[in-house]
Amino acid sequence: MMSCPNLNSLIVQHLFKNGRFHSVWKSGRPVVTNNRHSFSSEAKEIVIPKYIPRGPTDILEALASTVKRDPTGPHYKFHDDPYLIPASNHAKRTYALAQEAGRKAASWIKQEHADLFNQRNAEPFIEAFSPVEKLTESTPMTEDLLKKYIRTSQVANAIHVYGKLDSSEIRSATKQSFLEFISFYNEEDQLSEELIEERWFRSGVKGMRDQVKSTWKSNGLAERIFSGLDTKTPEAYHALICGMVKHGQAVGAWEHYNQMLADGFQPDLMTYNSILKISGIIREDGEYIISLIDDILTSMAHAGIKPDVRSLNAALQSISRMPITRVAREKASRLMSDFKSIGVKPSLGTYTSLLKIFCRDKGPRSNILIDIVRRIENEMPPIQDVEDVTFFSEAMKNCNYHLDDVQLAKRLHSLLSSSQNQVFIGDSYKESVYYRSFLLLLSRAEGPEAFMEMYRHLVPHIYTPEQNVFENVIKSISSSSAIQYVPELWSDARYFELSERDSVLEALLEALTCGSGPDPTIVIDKNDVDPVLATARAIMSHVNQVIKTAEEKDRTISLRWTGSMLGNLMKLFLQYGDLDSADEVMIKVNQLKNQLSSYFPLATLNIFIEKCIERQNSATALMAIDYAAEMGYENVTTMAQRISEQLKLDEKQQQKLSSILSNAPAPSEAS
Amino acid sequence: MATALQNTRMLLRRTLSVKKNEILARNICFTSTLKSKKDEGTLKKDDEAKEVAAKNAKQKEAKAKLNMLLEAMSKESQKAFPAESELALATPKFVKKNKPLKTKLISTKIDSEMLQAVENVSKTFSKENEELKKNLIAKLESITDESEVARLEPFKPDKQKTADLNSLLNTLKVDVKKPKKKAPESHLAAVKIDNVYGADPSGIFRNANFKEESGTVSKLTTWEILYQKELELLATQPPSNGFQQMILWTKQGKVWQFPIDNEQGLEEEAQVGFHEHVFLEPYLKPWCPRRGPVRHFMELITVGLSKNPYLTVAQKKEHINWFRNFFDAQRSILIETGAIPDVPSKSPPSLSA
């Protein structure tokens, strides 16, 4: 095949031929030696700009930075079809993982039936689409194979190959590399890099990682390799210590560290960082922790090893375990200044540790977050440490619980919203913590209109509130008597699949009664229903429906009518003059009498009876009396008397009334 | 001691001065309600005496003390109203920043409305007109000065004043509550924000002589690579738009890289010069006879191969070798048919004579 001459070289040749510019191609400074002035009268200087090497994805990243998140639509991973857009947290998780499961299924088919995919039409050939070569008994076990598995992070295969290879065949460098590999991963097989969704949702299953518990495999492969080494090189020590610290085995790491020092080896930067990290675990008292950290830092200084930002983060993590706040704060501030003096810039992980140190739950209040946010607004540090991704959720929690500062929270949110900072959100659990704190803070601090604006912006496509957050939202709306938003919240509850939780329904019904009744100035068309009234009716029919289907299918559910729910419904219906629905409620109350878990309020009952008297509806009035008598309300007799006076009762009803009265407990004191 | 009449006169003057100061203070704070206050001031003058006489008995002591306090805040009123108290109170120290010059009539520090009010007030007290006006203006200016100072600078307590204040408050038996300042918004200068770099360095690294980067870079190369990989994985999220998805695919190698280079994937081939593809004759040299049908055939093969852009050099060599082996295997037939000369040579693999 003819290889085309490089375009660059052509141009360079042309330039040299011309003889005008004796300039090096890649420099920005032309040296114009104009021996011939024949071409132009003025010697125009042409500045060739410096060549900027572009990576393969730079153009795409530039384009991506122009696209902002659109809160009115679902996330890109979901199909943009109204029927297929998820709203509840459960649905979002299911849809996203289902999509990835489809990809997994496709790659399984490709793997399983590799003989069907023989054609290689793509040029250049795409390795990612070719079946992975399985490790079988017949595969030749070579060192190169081991190296390949180390490079592609396939732990199980690498261990297998190592087991098959004779120990003497492997060069020491490869052995060292393998030791580091095993220590890093602790012999656990990793999720494939392609499974992004699973990784995104993974920590929600594990919850908060308990760092105190050690997951290091004692006497595992790494330790065996280490002990099998003839000469324990310092690198081997480093690898083992770093691995142990990463997986929580602090004691073992400390022992090996002392062993290494006894053997006369010099620790390197990574080892020092690891020991700094566990200083808080191997020493209990604050003073000892500080002295250990100081020792390590001074030995680093003596050895001439410059600490980096990870050393700072590790030291601060240890300090955050100190019991006394004042001492911890002081030491932390000093360390920050120390590291600044050697030119180490903090990363977001540093700021997270600072927050943990300065703003403890039971400690004094500290507004260090204001300074931190100011610094980040000036210059956002790049991602350098694993701890960096915990910053935003911690900071927002701080704003909410510790500082109670809405302005700061908004600044923080605008920082996160810029597209290059999206990487710092971490995973789905941290994202939910972040938005949960944000929403709770807003519901407390802002008025209903401003809050609902922000709510509509975030919910449901960026974040769906969990049950208790949603209840808080409803409560804040009801406490500010902003009843016009309650129908929207009800439809949201249905949308988020929260409408079958009794606490949510209780809160909603409570919120419905916070208003002042229908607006008399608005002329309502006969067919139009006031949204609040419509909501109440909808809730009633919905709950009835849910209970009915559960009973039919013989399922047990926790949703039950309670007295307070029915009381609120009744109150609302009476407020809006919907007496038919009020009658329905009364019938329900009568039906369920003793099964209701909370009391139907007496005041509402009285109003209802009044209305019944107005309408001369004796049946429902009797039901009300019946209920009151059963529940043992005090003024049953007075109510009954009123009814007998005001309403026309026929024979049966009279009998019933008298029987109720006779059965009623005697009123001890007249009300 | 002074007589009762003198006492009453003294008290009258004191209360008047208190009222005047009050009016001045009110005018400074609420300029919008200036006109109404001014009217009030002129009307009240007549009723003042009657009111004051009634109130005097109850509020004598308190007023006296308050007046003392007010006088402590201004030099001017001490001059205007000859000394009723014997206390030599400390006067506040001004910090004069770049303030505009005080002119006789117009001062830039107080509004024109206030100036008008001053004029009106001075007209009512027609006797001491000019002096009063001057005093009032000066008093207003001093009050604005003070408020500027108090606003811009942190409060530096004057010991003498606090001692006086304390004694005053003690005598009045008022509940002394420590003024609890609730932390207001962060834009006010008074709030102290914890600084990230609040403390001084403890000097651990003061004498440290750090080696160059290359010496201190960790020798755990694999570990470092894996750590970077983990960081990258932490930072990847499900792609939020089509461009990010394409970035992901590009990194996985599933999609062409920008800027499109149609020699992508053929980097190895780029190293191989075209002469190796075209000039294949050297591969024929060791074994092929120089003349004859075999040579002719092989030359056709080489011409074809040299024009073939789809094979690598190794593949072409492989083809030629195959032919070589083939001819070698069929040697006997070739000799029989006379394709190659029948000369038994010492080196069997070579077909040439």
Interface residues (C-beta under 8 A of the other chain):
Chain A: M1 M2 S3 C4 R54 P56 T57 D58 I59 L60 E61 L63 A64 V67 R69 H75 Y76 K77 A96 E123 P124 F125 I126 E127 A128 F129 I150 S153 Q176 S177 E180 F181 S183 F184 Y185 E193 E194 I196 E197 R199 W200 E235 H238 A239 C242 D268 L269 M270 D294 L297 T298 M300 A301 H302 G304 I305 K306 E330 S333 R334 L335 M336 S337 D338 K340 S341 I342 P346 Y351 L354 F358 S366 N367 I368 I370 D371 I372 R375 I383 Q384 D385 V386 V389 Q407 L408 Q422 V423 F424 I425 G426
Chain B: A183 E185 S186 V191 I193 D194 N195 V196 Y197 G198 A199 D200 P201 S202 G203 I204 F205 R206 N207 A208 N209 F210 K211 E213 G215 T216 V217 S218 K219 L220 T221 T222 W223 L226 Y227 K229 E230 L231 L233 L234 A235 T236 Q237 P238 P239 S240 N241 G242 F243 Q244 Q245 M246 I247 L248 T250 K251 Q252 G253 K254 Q257 F258 P259 E263 Q264 G265 L266 E269 A270 V272 G273 F274 H277 N308 P309 Y310 L311 T312
